[in-house]
């Protein structure tokens, strides 16, 4: 994985992590703008060693701020509504064969 792809992955993961901690979407938006500014500040670093160090440091930060009970959409696997009210299976006997 290139450094660019790793940075994009970390950016998405940090936004999702911030959404786990935010109570309201409006509060999350301010955090998202702050996270974007942090990533933009380090955008023009050309040294690959510095890039790798920043990526490792960001990985560590994400691990320390990981939410103990992350948000899961209700209809997703593990959600409170997953497989609730499924359609009833058809239990009628098969039709008679005509010879």
OpenMM code with the backbone's topology and positions (N, CA, C; nanometers):
from openmm import Vec3, app, unit

residues = "UNK UNK UNK UNK UNK UNK UNK UNK UNK UNK UNK UNK UNK UNK UNK UNK UNK UNK UNK UNK UNK UNK UNK UNK UNK UNK UNK UNK UNK UNK UNK UNK UNK UNK UNK UNK UNK UNK UNK UNK UNK UNK UNK UNK UNK UNK UNK UNK UNK UNK UNK UNK UNK UNK UNK UNK UNK UNK UNK UNK UNK UNK UNK UNK UNK UNK UNK UNK UNK UNK UNK UNK UNK UNK UNK UNK UNK UNK UNK UNK UNK UNK UNK UNK UNK UNK UNK UNK UNK UNK UNK UNK UNK UNK UNK UNK UNK UNK UNK".split()
positions = [
    Vec3(0.0853, -0.1174, 0.0000),
    Vec3(0.0000, 0.0000, 0.0000),
    Vec3(0.0900, 0.1237, 0.0000),
    Vec3(0.0617, 0.2160, -0.0886),
    Vec3(0.1424, 0.3383, -0.0952),
    Vec3(0.1096, 0.4291, 0.0233),
    Vec3(0.1959, 0.5265, 0.0445),
    Vec3(0.1740, 0.6197, 0.1555),
    Vec3(0.0463, 0.7005, 0.1350),
    Vec3(0.0165, 0.7322, 0.0105),
    Vec3(-0.1063, 0.8081, -0.0186),
    Vec3(-0.2299, 0.7272, 0.0191),
    Vec3(-0.2322, 0.6007, -0.0199),
    Vec3(-0.3458, 0.5150, 0.0128),
    Vec3(-0.3572, 0.4951, 0.1639),
    Vec3(-0.2430, 0.4798, 0.2302),
    Vec3(-0.2442, 0.4624, 0.3757),
    Vec3(-0.2963, 0.5881, 0.4446),
    Vec3(-0.2570, 0.7047, 0.3941),
    Vec3(-0.3041, 0.8303, 0.4528),
    Vec3(-0.4549, 0.8461, 0.4326),
    Vec3(-0.5041, 0.8109, 0.3141),
    Vec3(-0.6481, 0.8189, 0.2892),
    Vec3(-0.7253, 0.7222, 0.3789),
    Vec3(-0.6704, 0.6039, 0.3984),
    Vec3(-0.7340, 0.5065, 0.4863),
    Vec3(-0.7370, 0.5575, 0.6303),
    Vec3(-0.6258, 0.6151, 0.6740),
    Vec3(-0.6214, 0.6703, 0.8101),
    Vec3(-0.7180, 0.7866, 0.8251),
    Vec3(-0.7311, 0.8681, 0.7222),
    Vec3(-0.8240, 0.9811, 0.7261),
    Vec3(-0.9675, 0.9311, 0.7427),
    Vec3(-1.0064, 0.8323, 0.6626),
    Vec3(-1.1416, 0.7771, 0.6731),
    Vec3(-1.1644, 0.7130, 0.8102),
    Vec3(-1.0644, 0.6378, 0.8571),
    Vec3(-1.0786, 0.5737, 0.9876),
    Vec3(-1.0887, 0.6760, 1.1001),
    Vec3(-1.0133, 0.7858, 1.0886),
    Vec3(-1.0206, 0.8883, 1.1933),
    Vec3(-1.1566, 0.9582, 1.1918),
    Vec3(-1.2144, 0.9784, 1.0741),
    Vec3(-1.3482, 1.0375, 1.0679),
    Vec3(-1.4520, 0.9438, 1.1295),
    Vec3(-1.4420, 0.8152, 1.1009),
    Vec3(-1.5351, 0.7189, 1.1586),
    Vec3(-1.5186, 0.7100, 1.3096),
    Vec3(-1.3944, 0.7174, 1.3554),
    Vec3(-1.3681, 0.7144, 1.4988),
    Vec3(-1.4264, 0.8378, 1.5668),
    Vec3(-1.4115, 0.9528, 1.5046),
    Vec3(-1.4695, 1.0750, 1.5611),
    Vec3(-1.6215, 1.0653, 1.5656),
    Vec3(-1.6812, 1.0000, 1.4669),
    Vec3(-1.8265, 0.9825, 1.4656),
    Vec3(-1.8712, 0.8900, 1.5783),
    Vec3(-1.7871, 0.7930, 1.6165),
    Vec3(-1.8195, 0.7062, 1.7297),
    Vec3(-1.8283, 0.7855, 1.8598),
    Vec3(-1.7435, 0.8863, 1.8750),
    Vec3(-1.7386, 0.9632, 1.9986),
    Vec3(-1.8363, 1.0800, 2.0004),
    Vec3(-1.8802, 1.1275, 1.8858),
    Vec3(-1.9671, 1.2454, 1.8803),
    Vec3(-2.1112, 1.2071, 1.9158),
    Vec3(-2.1747, 1.2937, 1.9931),
    Vec3(-2.3125, 1.2683, 2.0330),
    Vec3(-2.4089, 1.3125, 1.9223),
    Vec3(-2.3798, 1.4259, 1.8612),
    Vec3(-2.4638, 1.4791, 1.7541),
    Vec3(-2.3795, 1.5010, 1.6294),
    Vec3(-2.4429, 1.4918, 1.5153),
    Vec3(-2.3727, 1.5086, 1.3885),
    Vec3(-2.3137, 1.6495, 1.3755),
    Vec3(-2.3809, 1.7494, 1.4316),
    Vec3(-2.3289, 1.8863, 1.4237),
    Vec3(-2.1981, 1.9007, 1.5016),
    Vec3(-2.1840, 1.8291, 1.6123),
    Vec3(-2.0578, 1.8304, 1.6868),
    Vec3(-1.9487, 1.7584, 1.6080),
    Vec3(-1.9875, 1.6521, 1.5412),
    Vec3(-1.8912, 1.5750, 1.4626),
    Vec3(-1.8357, 1.6576, 1.3472),
    Vec3(-1.9165, 1.7438, 1.2897),
    Vec3(-1.8719, 1.8239, 1.1754),
    Vec3(-1.7526, 1.9114, 1.2134),
    Vec3(-1.7563, 1.9716, 1.3318),
    Vec3(-1.6431, 2.0523, 1.3780),
    Vec3(-1.5185, 1.9673, 1.3963),
    Vec3(-1.5353, 1.8478, 1.4500),
    Vec3(-1.4218, 1.7571, 1.4659),
    Vec3(-1.3686, 1.7137, 1.3300),
    Vec3(-1.4574, 1.6913, 1.2342),
    Vec3(-1.4149, 1.6507, 1.0999),
    Vec3(-1.3319, 1.7611, 1.0342),
    Vec3(-1.3725, 1.8856, 1.0533),
    Vec3(-1.2945, 1.9966, 0.9972),
    Vec3(-1.1574, 2.0056, 1.0627),
    Vec3(-1.1510, 1.9809, 1.1925),
    Vec3(-1.0224, 1.9825, 1.2632),
    Vec3(-0.9315, 1.8700, 1.2127),
    Vec3(-0.9876, 1.7506, 1.1965),
    Vec3(-0.9093, 1.6371, 1.1456),
    Vec3(-0.8597, 1.6678, 1.0050),
    Vec3(-0.9440, 1.7273, 0.9230),
    Vec3(-0.9040, 1.7634, 0.7866),
    Vec3(-0.7876, 1.8619, 0.7893),
    Vec3(-0.7926, 1.9596, 0.8813),
    Vec3(-0.6834, 2.0572, 0.8900),
    Vec3(-0.5525, 1.9910, 0.9318),
    Vec3(-0.5595, 1.8908, 1.0190),
    Vec3(-0.4381, 1.8191, 1.0594),
    Vec3(-0.3770, 1.7440, 0.9412),
    Vec3(-0.4604, 1.6799, 0.8629),
    Vec3(-0.4095, 1.6061, 0.7474),
    Vec3(-0.3582, 1.7024, 0.6394),
    Vec3(-0.4270, 1.8134, 0.6211),
    Vec3(-0.3833, 1.9117, 0.5209),
    Vec3(-0.2502, 1.9750, 0.5593),
    Vec3(-0.2247, 1.9921, 0.6884),
    Vec3(-0.0993, 2.0531, 0.7333),
    Vec3(0.0213, 1.9675, 0.6952),
    Vec3(0.0028, 1.8369, 0.6869),
    Vec3(0.1134, 1.7454, 0.6550),
    Vec3(0.1056, 1.6930, 0.5123),
    Vec3(0.0287, 1.7575, 0.4285),
    Vec3(0.0067, 1.7086, 0.2932),
    Vec3(0.1304, 1.7192, 0.2043),
    Vec3(0.2091, 1.8233, 0.2207),
    Vec3(0.3196, 1.8500, 0.1287),
    Vec3(0.4533, 1.7942, 0.1752),
    Vec3(0.4536, 1.7004, 0.2657),
    Vec3(0.5780, 1.6386, 0.3100),
    Vec3(0.6222, 1.5383, 0.2036),
    Vec3(0.7424, 1.5585, 0.1521),
    Vec3(0.7909, 1.4736, 0.0426),
    Vec3(0.8814, 1.3607, 0.0916),
    Vec3(0.9402, 1.3745, 0.2092),
    Vec3(1.0311, 1.2734, 0.2619),
    Vec3(0.9516, 1.1498, 0.3045),
    Vec3(0.9836, 1.0349, 0.2436),
    Vec3(0.9064, 0.9137, 0.2717),
    Vec3(0.9253, 0.8652, 0.4146),
    Vec3(1.0426, 0.8892, 0.4731),
    Vec3(1.0634, 0.8480, 0.6123),
    Vec3(0.9728, 0.9274, 0.7058),
    Vec3(0.9636, 1.0571, 0.6825),
    Vec3(0.8755, 1.1399, 0.7644),
    Vec3(0.7297, 1.0987, 0.7448),
    Vec3(0.6952, 1.0661, 0.6215),
    Vec3(0.5582, 1.0221, 0.5934),
    Vec3(0.5262, 0.8948, 0.6708),
    Vec3(0.6185, 0.7974, 0.6658),
    Vec3(0.5973, 0.6720, 0.7381),
    Vec3(0.5878, 0.6952, 0.8880),
    Vec3(0.6724, 0.7846, 0.9416),
    Vec3(0.6673, 0.8162, 1.0842),
    Vec3(0.5340, 0.8785, 1.1219),
    Vec3(0.4854, 0.9702, 1.0379),
    Vec3(0.3551, 1.0316, 1.0640),
    Vec3(0.2423, 0.9294, 1.0580),
    Vec3(0.2509, 0.8377, 0.9621),
    Vec3(0.1488, 0.7342, 0.9511),
    Vec3(0.1492, 0.6436, 1.0747),
    Vec3(0.2680, 0.6053, 1.1216),
    Vec3(0.2776, 0.5223, 1.2423),
    Vec3(0.2232, 0.5961, 1.3638),
    Vec3(0.2567, 0.7241, 1.3741),
    Vec3(0.2097, 0.8044, 1.4866),
    Vec3(0.0568, 0.8170, 1.4841),
    Vec3(0.0017, 0.8341, 1.3661),
    Vec3(-0.1436, 0.8439, 1.3530),
    Vec3(-0.2102, 0.7113, 1.3876),
    Vec3(-0.1491, 0.6002, 1.3463),
    Vec3(-0.2010, 0.4673, 1.3821),
    Vec3(-0.2074, 0.4527, 1.5340),
    Vec3(-0.1023, 0.4944, 1.6028),
    Vec3(-0.0993, 0.4847, 1.7488),
    Vec3(-0.2090, 0.5706, 1.8111),
    Vec3(-0.2282, 0.6917, 1.7576),
    Vec3(-0.3342, 0.7785, 1.8094),
    Vec3(-0.4722, 0.7163, 1.7910),
    Vec3(-0.4939, 0.6550, 1.6758),
    Vec3(-0.6234, 0.5906, 1.6517),
    Vec3(-0.6462, 0.4749, 1.7481),
    Vec3(-0.5405, 0.4009, 1.7793),
    Vec3(-0.5530, 0.2900, 1.8738),
    Vec3(-0.5832, 0.3402, 2.0142),
    Vec3(-0.5208, 0.4518, 2.0551),
    Vec3(-0.5450, 0.5020, 2.1905),
    Vec3(-0.6841, 0.5639, 2.2037),
    Vec3(-0.7384, 0.6210, 2.0947),
    Vec3(-0.8694, 0.6850, 2.0990),
    Vec3(-0.9823, 0.5931, 2.0544),
    Vec3(-0.9529, 0.4659, 2.0345),
    Vec3(-1.0546, 0.3721, 1.9874),
    Vec3(-1.1704, 0.3648, 2.0876),
    Vec3(-1.2917, 0.3716, 2.0367),
    Vec3(-1.4107, 0.3697, 2.1218),
    Vec3(-1.4377, 0.2274, 2.1703),
    Vec3(-1.4711, 0.2096, 2.2997),
    Vec3(-1.4968, 0.0734, 2.3491),
    Vec3(-1.6256, 0.0124, 2.2936),
    Vec3(-1.7206, 0.0967, 2.2543),
    Vec3(-1.8464, 0.0483, 2.1989),
    Vec3(-1.8784, 0.1305, 2.0744),
    Vec3(-1.8132, 0.1008, 1.9595),
    Vec3(-1.8319, 0.1836, 1.8398),
    Vec3(-1.9743, 0.1761, 1.7861),
    Vec3(-2.0114, 0.2811, 1.7133),
    Vec3(-2.1449, 0.2886, 1.6548),
    Vec3(-2.1601, 0.1831, 1.5460),
    Vec3(-2.2731, 0.1178, 1.5492),
    Vec3(-2.3070, 0.0184, 1.4477),
    Vec3(-2.4476, 0.0513, 1.3984),
    Vec3(-2.4675, 0.0678, 1.2678),
    Vec3(-2.6034, 0.0958, 1.2191),
    Vec3(-2.6994, -0.0137, 1.2644),
    Vec3(-2.8219, 0.0230, 1.3022),
    Vec3(-2.9158, -0.0754, 1.3577),
    Vec3(-2.9438, -0.1945, 1.2673),
    Vec3(-2.9464, -0.1732, 1.1361),
    Vec3(-2.9804, -0.2839, 1.0457),
    Vec3(-2.8587, -0.3621, 0.9982),
    Vec3(-2.7390, -0.3230, 1.0430),
    Vec3(-2.6174, -0.3946, 1.0051),
    Vec3(-2.5995, -0.5161, 1.0963),
    Vec3(-2.5198, -0.6150, 1.0548),
    Vec3(-2.4942, -0.7293, 1.1435),
    Vec3(-2.4365, -0.6803, 1.2763),
    Vec3(-2.4976, -0.7269, 1.3848),
    Vec3(-2.4574, -0.6813, 1.5169),
    Vec3(-2.5410, -0.5652, 1.5675),
    Vec3(-2.6236, -0.5065, 1.4807),
    Vec3(-2.7095, -0.3957, 1.5192),
    Vec3(-2.8345, -0.4445, 1.5913),
    Vec3(-2.9058, -0.3528, 1.6541),
    Vec3(-3.0225, -0.3894, 1.7333),
    Vec3(-3.1411, -0.4360, 1.6487),
    Vec3(-3.1454, -0.3996, 1.5208),
    Vec3(-3.2562, -0.4404, 1.4348),
    Vec3(-3.2165, -0.5459, 1.3319),
    Vec3(-3.0969, -0.6008, 1.3429),
    Vec3(-3.0494, -0.6953, 1.2424),
    Vec3(-3.1385, -0.8195, 1.2420),
    Vec3(-3.1890, -0.8558, 1.1272),
    Vec3(-3.2748, -0.9726, 1.1035),
    Vec3(-3.4019, -0.9696, 1.1875),
    Vec3(-3.4499, -0.8505, 1.2208),
    Vec3(-3.5764, -0.8395, 1.2922),
    Vec3(-3.6885, -0.8324, 1.1902),
    Vec3(-3.7984, -0.8963, 1.2209),
    Vec3(-3.9181, -0.8961, 1.1360),
    Vec3(-3.8885, -0.9486, 0.9953),
    Vec3(-3.8225, -1.0619, 0.9892),
    Vec3(-3.7991, -1.1251, 0.8593),
    Vec3(-3.9301, -1.1794, 0.8039),
    Vec3(-3.9361, -1.1923, 0.6737),
    Vec3(-4.0548, -1.2480, 0.6100),
    Vec3(-4.0725, -1.3933, 0.6524),
    Vec3(-4.1983, -1.4327, 0.6705),
    Vec3(-4.2281, -1.5689, 0.7124),
    Vec3(-4.2017, -1.6630, 0.5950),
    Vec3(-4.1384, -1.7750, 0.6253),
    Vec3(-4.1108, -1.8730, 0.5205),
    Vec3(-4.2410, -1.9412, 0.4780),
    Vec3(-4.2479, -1.9758, 0.3522),
    Vec3(-4.3650, -2.0445, 0.2985),
    Vec3(-4.3567, -2.1907, 0.3391),
    Vec3(-4.4508, -2.2352, 0.4227),
    Vec3(-4.4481, -2.3736, 0.4700),
    Vec3(-4.5591, -2.4578, 0.4074),
    Vec3(-4.6185, -2.4084, 0.2994),
    Vec3(-4.7231, -2.4862, 0.2314),
    Vec3(-4.6610, -2.6117, 0.1709),
    Vec3(-4.7384, -2.7198, 0.1673),
    Vec3(-4.6847, -2.8423, 0.1041),
    Vec3(-4.6691, -2.8213, -0.0463),
    Vec3(-4.5817, -2.8953, -0.1088),
    Vec3(-4.5637, -2.8803, -0.2535),
    Vec3(-4.6905, -2.9210, -0.3284),
    Vec3(-4.7136, -2.8693, -0.4468),
    Vec3(-4.8354, -2.9061, -0.5217),
    Vec3(-4.8318, -3.0543, -0.5620),
    Vec3(-4.9536, -3.1104, -0.5771),
    Vec3(-4.9645, -3.2525, -0.6165),
    Vec3(-4.9186, -3.2688, -0.7616),
    Vec3(-4.8552, -3.3784, -0.7865),
    Vec3(-4.8113, -3.4092, -0.9216),
    Vec3(-4.9274, -3.4735, -0.9990),
    Vec3(-4.9449, -3.4340, -1.1232),
    Vec3(-5.0503, -3.4913, -1.2071),
    Vec3(-4.9868, -3.5793, -1.3134),
    Vec3(-5.0342, -3.7037, -1.3174),
    Vec3(-4.9821, -3.7985, -1.4172),
    Vec3(-5.0798, -3.8226, -1.5264),
] * unit.nanometer
topology = app.Topology()
chain = topology.addChain("A")
for resn in residues:
    res = topology.addResidue(resn, chain)
    for name in ("N", "CA", "C"):
        topology.addAtom(name, app.Element.getBySymbol(name[0]), res)
